[in-house]
Amino acid sequence: MKMKNLFQLLLLIFPLSIFAQPNTDVLLFDLNSNNGKFELSNMKNISNNEGYDNQPSFLDDNTIFYVGTRNSQTDIVRYNINYDSKIFINHTDGGEYSPIKIPNKNEVSAVRLDKDGKQRLYSYSLRNGESTELIPELVVAYYTWHDENTVVSAVIEENGLNLFVINVKDGTSKKLQNNVGRSFHKIPNTTLVSYISKEDEKNWQIKSLNPATGVTKIIANTIQGVEDICWINNNTILSGKGSVLYKLTLQKDNNWKQITDLESKGVSKITRLIANKDSNKLLIAGEITSNVNTETTEEKEEEKTDTTKPEAVEQLVQQMMEAYNKRDIDKYMSFYSDDVKLYNYPNELSTDGSKAMRESYTEFFKNTLDLNGYTKSRIVRGNKVIDDAQVTINGEILNAIAIYEIQNNKITRVTFIY
């Protein structure tokens, strides 16, 4: 095995904390196209977090998955565009990568790298975060779903990354090609999946695959040395090199054409990109050198919330939950009024006032390093938010209903039903 290929495999197999990870963030853009011309606008840094935040995908036009750094490992983040809110949906000891919604199921899949070095593809329930191993024998590194049972993937073997089509329902798999890249995408309005062929080490190619028949065809050459692409429609592909975003329209463009240079927006290197179903939004993961022209989540959180609207009430509670999961006592208490009262249902007063609450939660945060609150469902009625929540506390899982009452931009009362 060539030393270069061996090192690449080590990067995939061993925990990423061993190697220096770039400080990447996930950026959301509005994408406008007119007569083959593309324009990016309204850039927003949705991760805004130190460390490795990358590998985004769309659940729908309002919901995004990506992996974000938390407690020195990567976990799955679910981000809501309308409310500018995010929540971690899993609580495993391993690091998760490449989260993608599983078709026709209330589940997301991700590659998990456990602390003992085991790497497998898992599913995670969007109801309670519980995980299930999907492919026991093969070491999946990168992948996409063709349908709810079929995974097209790059599998780690001794000679490198190789193309496999895997049926997770019956456990069968078929190897189709050696030496492939990490970018897998369903081609819009077709039954095909694209992948990156590296059989020619000097000239990488974008190929299509029919997972049902195994037939592959050459589509185009990649930008030299670049393996990350995304589809806008079944004729147009985007890709990035350095800070520059390019497009290629099949049967029209002779070569990749520059759309824009994101260096002025603080992006030094584009590493991943994906468009939503309607191709009017674009996610770019990249190495960030500055926050130029970037509206951050933290800045938005500092704005005063207008809780006269149901969506604002929900946003306040969601931001409170994010501070709870970070165990940030100052941020967490900023969402509560000075005279806040906590009750056990129906009217048993457990905590009276923010001072007593701060003392209690300061100790609680200090002693609960694995703290993770997960909202399984939520109802908003006027100034009340009702959460059906699951919380992990020192390895134990607690389920409860929390009813939050909000007045003048602060939570004034919480009632817990266990």
Residue pairs with C-beta under 8 A, 6 or more apart in sequence:
1 158
1 159
5 159
5 160
8 160
8 161
9 156
9 160
11 19
12 119
12 141
12 156
12 161
13 117
13 119
13 139
13 156
14 117
15 95
15 113
15 115
15 117
16 52
16 74
16 95
16 113
17 72
17 73
17 95
21 51
21 52
22 52
22 269
22 271
22 287
23 50
23 51
23 52
23 287
23 288
24 52
24 53
24 54
24 271
24 285
24 286
24 287
24 288
25 45
25 47
25 48
25 49
25 53
25 285
25 286
25 288
26 45
26 46
26 47
26 53
26 54
26 56
26 64
26 66
26 283
26 284
26 285
27 43
27 44
27 45
27 46
27 267
27 283
27 284
27 285
27 286
27 294
28 43
28 44
28 46
28 64
28 81
28 281
28 282
28 283
29 40
29 41
29 42
29 43
29 44
29 281
29 282
29 283
29 284
30 40
30 41
30 42
30 280
30 281
30 282
31 38
31 39
31 40
31 232
31 275
31 279
31 280
31 281
31 282
32 38
32 39
32 40
32 41
32 280
33 39
33 232
33 279
36 249
36 252
38 232
38 238
38 247
38 259
38 260
39 259
39 260
40 245
40 259
40 260
40 262
40 282
43 265
43 293
43 294
43 295
44 294
44 295
45 288
45 291
45 294
45 295
45 296
45 297
46 64
46 66
46 79
46 81
46 84
46 86
46 297
47 53
47 66
47 68
47 77
47 297
48 296
48 297
48 298
49 68
49 69
50 69
51 68
51 69
52 67
52 69
52 74
53 66
53 67
53 68
53 69
53 77
53 285
54 66
54 67
54 271
54 272
54 285
55 66
55 67
55 97
55 98
55 99
55 272
55 285
56 64
56 65
56 66
56 272
56 274
56 283
56 285
57 64
57 65
57 66
57 99
57 100
57 101
57 274
57 283
58 64
58 65
58 274
58 275
58 276
58 277
58 281
58 283
59 65
59 78
59 101
59 108
60 276
60 277
61 81
61 276
61 277
61 278
61 281
62 80
62 81
62 82
63 78
63 79
63 80
63 81
64 78
64 79
64 81
64 283
65 76
65 77
65 78
65 79
65 99
65 100
65 101
65 108
66 76
66 77
66 79
66 99
66 283
66 285
67 74
67 75
67 76
67 77
67 95
67 96
67 97
67 98
67 99
67 110
68 74
68 75
68 76
68 77
68 86
68 88
70 88
71 369
73 94
73 95
74 95
74 96
74 97
75 88
75 89
75 90
75 91
75 92
75 95
75 96
76 88
76 89
76 90
76 96
76 99
76 108
76 110
76 124
77 86
77 87
77 88
77 89
78 86
78 87
78 88
78 89
78 126
79 85
79 86
80 86
80 318
82 311
83 311
83 314
83 315
83 318
84 297
84 300
84 315
85 315
85 318
85 319
85 322
86 297
86 322
87 318
87 321
87 322
87 325
87 374
87 375
88 325
88 372
88 374
89 108
89 124
89 126
89 129
89 374
90 96
90 110
90 124
90 129
90 131
91 129
91 370
91 372
91 374
91 392
92 112
92 114
92 131
93 114
93 115
94 112
94 113
94 114
94 115
94 118
95 112
95 113
96 110
96 111
96 112
96 113
96 122
96 124
97 110
97 111
97 112
97 113
98 110
98 111
98 142
98 143
99 108
99 109
99 110
99 124
100 108
100 109
100 110
100 143
100 144
100 145
101 107
101 108
101 109
101 145
102 108
102 109
102 123
102 145
102 148
103 145
103 147
103 148
104 148
105 123
105 148
106 125
106 126
106 127
107 123
107 124
107 125
107 126
108 123
108 124
108 126
109 121
109 122
109 123
109 124
109 134
109 143
109 145
110 121
110 122
110 124
111 119
111 120
111 121
111 122
111 140
111 141
111 142
111 143
112 119
112 120
112 121
112 122
112 131
113 119
119 139
119 140
119 141
119 156
120 133
120 134
120 135
120 136
120 139
120 140
121 133
121 134
121 135
121 140
121 143
121 151
121 153
122 131
122 132
122 133
122 134
123 131
123 132
123 134
124 130
124 131
125 131
127 376
128 374
128 376
128 390
129 374
129 390
134 151
134 168
135 151
135 166
135 168
135 173
136 171
138 153
138 155
138 164
138 166
138 173
139 155
139 156
139 157
140 151
140 153
140 154
140 155
140 156
140 166
141 153
141 154
141 155
141 156
141 161
141 182
142 153
142 154
142 161
142 181
142 182
142 183
142 184
143 151
143 152
143 153
143 154
143 184
144 151
144 152
144 153
144 184
144 185
144 186
144 193
145 151
145 152
145 186
146 152
146 165
146 186
146 191
146 193
146 211
149 167
149 168
149 169
150 165
150 166
150 167
150 168
150 211
151 165
151 166
151 167
151 168
152 163
152 164
152 165
152 166
152 184
152 193
152 195
152 209
152 211
153 163
153 164
153 165
153 166
153 184
154 161
154 162
154 163
154 164
154 180
154 181
154 182
154 184
154 195
155 161
155 162
155 163
155 164
155 175
159 178
159 179
160 178
160 179
161 179
161 180
161 181
161 182
162 175
162 177
162 178
162 179
162 180
163 175
163 176
163 177
163 178
163 180
163 195
163 209
164 173
164 174
164 175
164 176
165 173
165 174
165 176
165 209
165 211
165 214
166 172
166 173
166 174
167 173
174 214
176 209
176 214
176 216
177 197
177 199
177 216
178 199
179 197
179 198
179 199
179 201
180 195
180 196
180 197
180 198
181 195
181 196
181 197
181 198
181 204
181 227
182 196
182 227
182 228
183 194
183 195
183 196
183 227
183 228
183 229
184 193
184 194
184 195
185 193
185 194
185 229
185 230
185 231
185 274
186 192
186 193
186 194
186 231
187 193
187 194
187 208
187 231
187 234
188 231
188 232
188 233
188 234
189 233
189 234
190 208
190 234
191 210
191 212
192 208
192 209
192 210
193 208
193 209
193 211
194 206
194 207
194 208
194 209
194 219
194 229
194 231
195 206
195 207
195 209
196 204
196 205
196 206
196 207
196 222
196 227
196 229
197 204
197 205
197 206
197 207
197 216
197 218
198 204
198 227
199 205
203 221
204 221
204 222
204 225
204 226
204 227
205 218
205 219
205 220
205 221
205 222
206 218
206 219
206 220
206 221
206 222
206 229
206 237
207 216
207 217
207 218
207 219
208 216
208 217
208 219
209 215
209 216
210 216
219 250
220 237
220 248
220 250
222 229
222 239
223 239
223 241
223 246
223 256
224 241
225 241
226 239
226 240
226 241
228 239
228 240
228 270
228 271
228 272
228 273
229 237
229 238
229 239
229 273
230 237
230 238
230 239
230 273
230 274
230 275
230 282
231 237
231 238
231 275
232 238
232 247
232 275
232 279
233 279
235 249
235 250
235 251
235 252
236 247
236 248
236 249
236 250
237 247
237 248
237 250
238 245
238 246
238 247
238 259
238 273
238 275
238 282
239 245
239 246
239 247
239 248
239 256
239 273
240 246
240 270
240 273
240 284
240 286
241 270
242 268
242 269
242 270
243 261
243 262
243 263
243 267
243 268
243 269
243 270
243 286
244 258
244 260
244 261
244 262
244 270
245 258
245 259
245 260
245 261
245 262
245 270
245 273
245 284
246 256
246 257
246 258
246 259
247 253
247 256
247 257
247 259
248 255
248 256
248 257
262 270
262 284
262 286
264 292
264 293
265 292
265 293
265 294
266 288
266 289
266 290
266 291
266 292
266 293
266 294
267 284
267 286
267 287
267 288
267 289
268 286
268 287
268 288
268 289
269 286
269 287
270 284
270 285
270 286
271 285
271 286
271 287
272 283
272 284
272 285
273 282
273 283
273 284
273 285
274 282
274 283
275 281
275 282
275 283
276 282
301 319
304 409
305 312
305 315
305 316
305 409
306 312
306 409
307 313
307 316
307 383
307 406
307 408
307 409
310 380
310 381
310 382
311 380
313 380
313 382
313 383
313 384
313 385
313 406
314 378
314 380
314 385
316 335
316 406
316 409
316 411
317 335
317 385
317 387
317 404
317 406
317 411
319 335
320 332
320 335
320 411
321 373
321 375
323 331
323 332
323 334
323 335
324 332
324 371
324 373
325 371
325 372
325 373
327 365
327 366
327 368
327 371
329 358
329 361
329 362
329 365
332 361
332 365
333 354
333 357
333 358
333 361
335 410
335 411
336 354
336 357
336 410
336 411
336 412
337 354
337 407
337 408
337 410
337 411
337 412
338 353
338 354
339 353
339 354
339 412
340 351
340 353
340 354
340 357
340 410
340 411
340 412
340 413
340 414
341 349
341 351
341 352
341 353
341 412
341 413
341 414
342 349
342 350
342 351
342 357
342 413
342 414
342 415
342 416
343 349
343 350
343 413
343 414
343 415
343 416
344 350
344 415
344 416
344 418
345 401
345 415
345 416
345 417
345 418
346 415
350 416
351 357
351 360
365 371
367 394
368 393
368 394
369 394
370 392
370 393
370 394
370 395
371 391
371 392
371 393
372 391
372 392
373 389
373 390
373 391
374 389
374 390
374 391
374 392
375 387
375 388
375 389
376 388
376 389
376 390
377 387
377 388
378 385
378 386
378 387
378 388
379 385
379 386
380 386
383 405
383 406
383 407
384 403
384 404
384 405
384 406
385 403
385 404
385 406
386 401
386 402
386 403
386 404
387 401
387 402
387 403
387 404
388 399
388 401
389 399
389 400
389 401
389 402
390 397
390 398
390 399
391 397
391 398
391 399
391 400
392 398
398 418
399 418
400 416
400 417
400 418
401 416
401 417
402 414
402 415
402 416
402 417
403 414
403 415
403 416
403 417
404 411
404 413
404 414
405 411
405 412
405 413
405 414
406 412
